[in-house]
Amino acid sequence: MDADLTGRLDYELLMLEHQREEYAQRMELLSDYKRTPLHRSKRSKDKSYYYIKRPGSEVYRYIGTSSNREVIKICEARYLEEAIMRLDHNIDLVKSLRNNFLPLDSSHINDSLPLTYQSEGFSMSETYKEISAKWLTTQLEFQKGFPENFPDNKHYRTSDGVMVKTLSELLIYERFKDAGLTLIYELPFVPNDYGPALYPDFAVLSPIDMKSVIFVEYVGRMDIQRYREDFARRVGRLIDNGYIPGVNLFFIFGDKDGNIDSLQITKVIADILGLRASLLS
């Protein structure tokens, strides 16, 4: 099973079971009030009057208004009973999804195929290479129609001659290339709000549908307020234009000294490829 989805399902299951345990413990403290029949009558505009019927009795006994201690505890017990029933239902659903979900990582799919169709090892498909070559040519031509984004700040050259601003961006670029992804540094994106063009750090052609563009932003100086504010504005505009964090918009964070955890890069690559489980194994 896809490792990321497994982790999310395990987490949700843990939270549901923990909540059920808490509710069950509260219910034990209210065992004397569980399933106690409660009757309400309204004799005035803003007051309700409550009556209970104890086990073995056929007569309802008046106990007071909604502020009465017994009324509060009976209502809480009934609430907990309903909540536990719903938690049990949701726990069963999550377990069923986890147990019946078909893994999407390439090694599992490959192993499930008849031997004739199994490949020696997964690599980017020839179809992706052909389509991405055409996409790259078209998008680089499109890029020429825009002014370069702060060219004086670009000090590092990638293995294929692209100038980038930071060593972290250089590392990300090379790791993406080594993974077989086709990407463009600071490909202009024109939002539909008529504002200025955005320059996401990396535009990657999706290897899944081979037509949609995934943006990856390197986030390096969140310790600076102005940087944070600008980052929030840019991300907001991307979201307003249909980009969804964790789906077709990813972030790789560095610290104030420019250090970066390479595992972040691995995880983003895995998400883009749909291969989280196999890349992290």
Residue pairs with C-beta under 8 A, 6 or more apart in sequence:
1 98
1 101
1 103
1 108
1 277
2 101
2 103
2 104
2 105
2 274
2 276
2 277
3 105
3 276
3 277
3 280
3 281
4 270
4 271
4 276
4 277
5 101
6 98
6 277
9 94
9 97
9 98
9 101
10 98
12 94
13 91
13 94
13 95
13 98
16 87
16 90
16 91
16 94
17 91
19 87
20 84
20 87
20 88
20 91
23 80
23 83
23 84
23 87
24 84
26 76
26 80
27 34
27 77
27 80
27 81
27 84
30 73
30 76
30 77
30 80
33 70
33 73
33 74
33 76
33 77
34 77
34 81
35 77
35 78
35 81
36 52
36 53
36 54
36 74
36 77
37 52
37 53
37 60
38 50
38 51
38 52
38 71
38 74
38 75
38 78
39 50
39 51
39 52
39 53
39 60
40 48
40 49
40 50
40 51
41 48
41 49
41 51
42 48
42 49
43 49
47 65
48 65
48 66
49 62
49 64
49 65
50 62
50 63
50 64
50 65
50 66
50 68
50 71
51 60
51 61
51 62
51 63
52 60
52 61
52 63
52 70
52 74
53 59
53 60
53 61
54 61
63 70
63 71
64 70
64 71
65 71
66 72
103 109
103 277
104 274
105 274
105 275
105 276
105 277
105 278
106 122
106 273
106 274
106 275
106 278
107 122
107 277
107 278
108 277
110 118
110 119
110 122
111 118
122 275
122 278
123 180
124 180
124 181
124 207
125 207
127 210
128 180
128 182
128 205
128 207
128 210
131 205
131 210
131 211
132 182
132 205
132 210
133 182
135 182
135 205
136 182
136 184
136 205
139 184
139 187
139 203
140 184
142 187
142 188
143 184
143 187
143 188
145 188
146 188
146 197
148 186
149 186
149 188
149 199
150 165
151 163
153 165
154 163
154 164
154 165
155 163
155 165
156 163
156 164
156 165
156 166
156 167
156 169
156 170
157 163
157 164
158 164
158 170
158 173
158 174
158 177
158 185
159 174
159 177
160 177
162 173
162 185
164 170
164 173
164 185
166 218
166 220
166 254
166 258
167 258
168 218
168 220
168 252
168 254
168 258
168 259
168 260
169 185
169 201
169 218
171 260
171 262
171 265
172 201
172 202
172 216
172 218
172 252
172 260
172 265
173 183
173 185
173 202
175 262
175 265
175 266
175 269
176 183
176 202
176 204
176 216
176 265
176 269
177 183
179 269
179 273
180 207
181 204
181 205
181 207
181 269
181 272
181 273
182 204
182 205
183 202
183 203
183 204
183 205
183 216
184 202
184 203
185 201
185 202
186 199
186 200
186 201
187 199
187 200
187 203
187 213
188 197
188 198
188 199
189 197
189 198
189 199
189 200
189 203
189 215
189 238
189 241
190 197
190 198
191 197
191 198
191 237
191 238
191 240
191 241
192 240
192 241
193 237
193 240
193 241
195 237
198 234
198 237
198 238
200 215
200 216
200 217
200 238
201 215
201 216
201 217
201 218
202 215
202 216
202 217
202 218
203 213
203 214
203 215
204 213
204 214
204 215
204 216
204 272
205 211
205 212
205 213
205 214
206 212
206 213
206 214
206 248
206 272
207 272
207 273
207 274
208 273
208 274
212 248
213 248
214 248
214 249
214 250
214 272
215 238
215 243
215 248
215 249
215 250
216 249
216 250
216 251
216 252
216 268
217 231
217 234
217 235
217 249
217 250
217 251
217 252
218 251
218 252
218 254
218 260
219 231
219 251
219 252
219 253
219 254
220 253
220 254
220 255
220 256
220 258
221 227
221 256
222 228
222 231
222 253
223 256
235 245
235 249
238 249
239 245
239 249
243 249
245 251
246 271
250 268
250 271
250 272
252 260
252 264
252 265
252 268
253 260
253 264
254 260
266 279
266 280
267 276
267 280
269 279
270 276
270 277
270 278
270 279
270 280
273 279
